[in-house]
Amino acid sequence: MLYLIELWESVRDFMATGGDVLWLVAGALFLMWVLMLERYLYLSFVFPKVRKEVVDNWHAREDKTSWHAHRIREAWLSQAKEQLTARMGLINALVAICPMLGLLGTVTGMIAVFEVMAVQGTGNPRLMAGGISMATIPTMSGMVAALSGVFFSTRLNASLKVSAEKLQDSLSHH
């Protein structure tokens, strides 16, 4: 329990050093990871059932060659692909927003430095250090958040694409 309290205090101190913008970065990062985890879980546990249902429905059809049958097949494929890629646009937007939020932290941190310089002058570097920390920590955090998001969302997109192609192939060859 003591470890958790110390961990929370160090996180709280880090967030305070980075300024309020760091909370925005953390919120975007949290939402991005919740959505990516949901997509991974969907791909692993839900989509195999959807895939089986679509393939079973296709095999249960007597007519598989007519124009109408092909339109039904395309509609089922389209619905499955839409379900697969749901929320990927939001995930990609959050990945793109993270560095921008970090940049916002840079700007607000530099404003704090300039305010200190305007009031106190440049003779006290210790007073300016808080603003410099507030300028650099959110930038670093936004970049780390974006890099983790780029890596995993790219892998997720590739997995989704492969799953969609496998579904299409399983309906094409039968």
Buried (B, 14 or more C-beta within 10 A) or exposed (E): EEEEEEEEEEEEEBBEBBBEBBEBBBEBBEBBBEBBEBBBEBBEEEBEEBBEEBBEEBEEEEEEEEEEBEEBBEEBBEEBBEEBBBBBEEBBEBBEBBBBBBBBBBEBBBEBBEEBBEEEEEEEEEBBEBBBBBBBBBBBBBBBBBEBBBEBBEEBBEBBEEBBEEBBEBBEEE
